[in-house]
Amino acid sequence: MTIVGASGSGKSTLAAQLAAQLDARLVELDAIFHKPDWTPTPTPQFRAEVAAALDTDRWVVAGNYSVVMDLTQGSADTIVWLDMPRWLVTWRVIKRSIHRAAKREELWNGNRERWRNLIKRDPEDNIIVWAWTYHGVHTQRYTGFAAGDFWAHADVRRLRSSRQVRDFVSSASLGEPEID
């Protein structure tokens, strides 16, 4: 299963819940990609590490990285698209980022959110600007995937509200009809 959506949509939270519920391996792409000091993993190594993480009977992936979509989405039996409104994901990212920076919370591999990044205007440095800027990109990409052939092999769930997410998690069978 793969969980996709904009930053702040709840991918990591949902993936952790489902991995526990399904007794599956949790694969968080950000944790694989971001090495210490926010050093990006080179594409060949990233692909190899993701492929190794998926080498199990049951997995739940959280993330959108296009360089591994063929691995994470192309081989998923279920794809959950968290299509939350832009205002909501931006608000969540603002709250989350301020909390993480204030608490010096470790994310992955010793990395922490930095206060100085939260005032920058470059989306490559500021997760809040990233979330706002790329929300539409994700919506456009996944609308195309849902309508085309790329996701045709999978059970696709497009969840547009926190209530739909809660209902999905609490459903006894993940094979119920598509929520749209």
N, C-alpha and C positions, 0 to 999 in steps of 0.2 A: 504494500500500500504506500502511496505517495501523497503527501499533503503539500499543496502549493498555494500561493497567494501573496499579496503585498506584504511588505514589512509591517508588523503590528497587527496582522490579521489573526494571529493566534496559532500559526503553524507549529511552533515548538511545543506549546502547551498541549495542543490537541494530539500531536504525535506521541508525546510522552504518555498521555492518558490512554491512547489506543494501544500503544506498545505494551503497557502494563496489562490492559484488559485482554489483549490477544496473546499474551506471553510471547511477544515478538521482540526482535532486536530493534532498538531505537538507533536510527542513523540520522544525525543532525549534520547537514552539509556544512554549515558555518563552522562547526567544531573541527571538521576535517580540513576545510579550506584555509582558515586563519591560524597560522602558526604563531609562535611567540613574537611579540612586538608587531602584531598585525601583519606579519609577512605572508603574502599570498603563496599558496602552494602552486608550483608550476603545473600547467594543464596535464601533461602526461602522468605526473605523480598523483595529482588529484584524481584523475580517472582511475588509476590503478588502486588507490586507497578506497575509493567509492565502490569499485567492483569487488574488492576484497570484503568490504563491509556488507555487501549484498549477497555474499556467498554463504547463505543460510536458508533454511526452509521458510522462515517467517521474518519479515522486516517491515518497519514503518519509517519512511524517509520524511524529513522536514526540510524543504528548501526548493529553490528555483533555478539553480545554476544551469545555464544553457549548455555548457560544455559537457554536462553529464545527463542531460534530459533523456538521451537515448537509453541510458542505463536505468535511471530512476523512474522515469515515466513510461518509457518504452517496454519495460518488463513488469510494470505494476498491474495487478489484477483489479485494483481499485485506486481511483484518483479522486482525492477530495480537494476541491477548489474552494478556498475560503475567499469569497468575493464580497468583502465587507466595504461599506462606504468609505470614501476617502477621508472625510472628517473624523470618522471613528478610528481608523488605523493611525491617522496622524496624532490624534489625542492620546491614543495608547502608547505610541512611540515617545511622545513628549514625556508622559508620566513615567514610563519605564526608564527612559534615558536619564532623567533627573534623579530618579531613585538609585539607579546603578552608579551614577557618578558620585552622588552624595555618600553612598555606602561603600564605595570602592569595591563593588561586587565583581568578582572574577567571572568572566564569560567563558572563554576557552583558552587553554594553553597560556594562562597567565595574563591574558588581555583584559583590559578594563576600559570602560567608556571614559573619555576625557572631557572635562568641562570646556576646555578651549575648542574642542571640535563642535560643541553644541552651539557656538556662535559663528562658525564659519558658514559661508554661503555655497561652498562646493559640495554637491551631493556625495562625492567620493569620500569626503571627510565627515560630513554631518548626516547622521542617520535620520534626523527629522526631515531635512531637505530631501534626502534620498526617498523616504517614504512618500512624501508629497509628490515629488517629481515622477517617480516610477510607477505610481499607482495605475495610471492610465495605460502604461506600457504592458503591465501584467494583465489588465482587463482585456485589452485588445488581443494580446497573444493567446490567452486562454479561451476567449470567445471563439477565436479561429480554430484552436485545437479541439474544442468541444463540438464544433460544427463540421470539422473535417475528419481526415483519416487518422491523424496522429494518436488520438485517444480512442479510436473505434474499438480496440481490443479490450478496453477496460470498462468496468462499472464506474461511471463518472457521477460524482455528487457535487453539485454546486450549492454551497451553503452561504446564504446572504445575511444571516443574523445570528446573534448569540443564541437565540432560542433554537434555531435550526441545528446549531452545533451541539447544544445540550441534548436535543432529541436524538441526534445521530449517535452520540456517545452512549446514551442510555438505551438505545434500541437493542433488543435481544438478538436480532439477526442483522448483520451488516449487508445482507442480500436483499433488503426491502427495496421497493421501487425508488427510482431517482428522485431526489428532492430538488426541485427547480423553482 
